[in-house]
Amino acid sequence: MDKLKKILLVKTFVIILLLCIFVAAAIPRYVNLQRNKEASECQRNQVLVETALALAYAESLAVNRTEFPKQLTASMFEDGVIPTCPHSHLPITFDTTTGTAFCPSSIPSHNRTY
């Protein structure tokens, strides 16, 4: 009986050790997935801002003006909410001369490539 307890104890220890190894390997992958999700969401929000700016620019062309709006307003977006960076929750910023949007947090992985 004593030998059986030792075998069960060793098996239990091995199983716990294997689970710890799997968890240790999974946590960095989960964190990386979260970062990628955040970067993708920020890039998507930049596209939303650029689309709204392009529409506003087209409307200004209709009245013989060639300028982008100086600031974003909630009415420019279908859901009435100005898109933000999911990391800092700051509104997406843009260049008023080109209409190019970028991440307000200056996180390199959030930047879009053109």
C-alpha positions as CSV (number, residue, x, y, z in Angstrom):
1,M,0.0,0.0,0.0
2,D,2.9,2.3,0.8
3,K,4.4,1.7,-2.7
4,L,1.0,2.6,-4.3
5,K,0.9,5.9,-2.5
6,K,4.4,6.8,-3.6
7,I,3.5,6.0,-7.3
8,L,0.3,8.1,-7.1
9,L,2.2,11.0,-5.5
10,V,4.9,10.9,-8.3
11,K,2.2,10.7,-11.0
12,T,0.4,13.6,-9.4
13,F,3.6,15.6,-9.2
14,V,4.4,14.9,-12.9
15,I,0.9,16.0,-13.9
16,I,1.1,19.2,-11.9
17,L,4.5,19.9,-13.4
18,L,3.3,19.3,-16.9
19,L,0.3,21.6,-16.3
20,C,2.6,24.3,-15.0
21,I,4.8,24.0,-18.2
22,F,1.7,24.3,-20.4
23,V,0.5,27.4,-18.5
24,A,3.9,29.0,-18.6
25,A,3.9,28.5,-22.4
26,A,0.3,29.7,-22.9
27,I,0.5,33.0,-21.0
28,P,3.0,34.8,-23.3
29,R,0.9,33.7,-26.3
30,Y,-2.3,35.1,-24.7
31,V,-0.6,38.4,-23.9
32,N,0.7,38.6,-27.5
33,L,-2.8,37.9,-28.9
34,Q,-4.2,40.7,-26.7
35,R,-1.5,43.1,-28.0
36,N,-2.3,42.1,-31.6
37,K,-6.0,42.6,-31.0
38,E,-5.4,46.0,-29.6
39,A,-3.2,47.1,-32.5
40,S,-5.7,45.8,-35.0
41,E,-8.6,47.6,-33.3
42,C,-6.6,50.9,-33.3
43,Q,-5.8,50.5,-37.0
44,R,-9.4,49.8,-37.7
45,N,-10.4,53.0,-35.8
46,Q,-7.9,55.0,-37.9
47,V,-9.6,53.7,-41.1
48,L,-12.9,54.8,-39.7
49,V,-11.6,58.3,-39.0
50,E,-10.0,58.6,-42.4
51,T,-13.3,57.5,-44.0
52,A,-15.2,60.1,-42.1
53,L,-12.6,62.7,-43.0
54,A,-12.8,61.8,-46.7
55,L,-16.6,62.2,-46.6
56,A,-16.2,65.6,-44.9
57,Y,-13.6,66.6,-47.4
58,A,-16.0,65.6,-50.3
59,E,-18.8,67.7,-48.7
60,S,-16.4,70.7,-48.5
61,L,-15.6,70.2,-52.2
62,A,-19.3,70.6,-53.0
63,V,-19.1,74.1,-51.6
64,N,-15.8,74.9,-53.3
65,R,-13.6,74.5,-50.3
66,T,-10.6,72.2,-50.3
67,E,-10.0,71.5,-46.6
68,F,-10.4,68.7,-44.0
69,P,-12.2,69.5,-40.8
70,K,-10.1,70.9,-38.0
71,Q,-11.6,68.4,-35.4
72,L,-13.7,65.3,-35.2
73,T,-17.3,65.4,-34.1
74,A,-19.5,62.6,-33.0
75,S,-22.0,63.4,-35.8
76,M,-19.3,62.3,-38.3
77,F,-19.7,58.7,-37.2
78,E,-22.6,56.3,-37.6
79,D,-22.7,55.3,-34.0
80,G,-22.1,58.8,-32.7
81,V,-18.9,57.9,-31.0
82,I,-15.4,59.2,-32.0
83,P,-13.1,56.2,-32.4
84,T,-10.3,55.9,-29.8
85,C,-7.1,54.0,-29.3
86,P,-8.0,50.9,-27.2
87,H,-4.8,51.2,-25.2
88,S,-5.1,54.8,-24.0
89,H,-8.8,55.5,-24.8
90,L,-7.7,58.8,-26.4
91,P,-9.4,59.9,-29.6
92,I,-7.7,59.0,-32.8
93,T,-5.8,62.0,-34.1
94,F,-5.2,63.1,-37.7
95,D,-3.3,65.5,-39.9
96,T,-5.6,68.3,-40.9
97,T,-3.7,68.9,-44.1
98,T,-3.7,65.3,-45.5
99,G,-6.5,63.6,-43.5
100,T,-4.2,60.8,-42.4
101,A,-5.2,59.3,-39.0
102,F,-2.7,57.9,-36.5
103,C,-2.6,56.5,-33.0
104,P,-2.6,59.1,-30.3
105,S,-0.5,56.8,-28.0
106,S,2.4,56.7,-30.5
107,I,2.7,52.9,-30.2
108,P,4.6,51.6,-33.2
109,S,2.6,48.5,-33.6
110,H,-0.6,50.6,-33.9
111,N,0.7,52.5,-36.9
112,R,-0.7,51.6,-40.3
113,T,1.6,51.1,-43.3
114,Y,0.6,52.9,-46.5
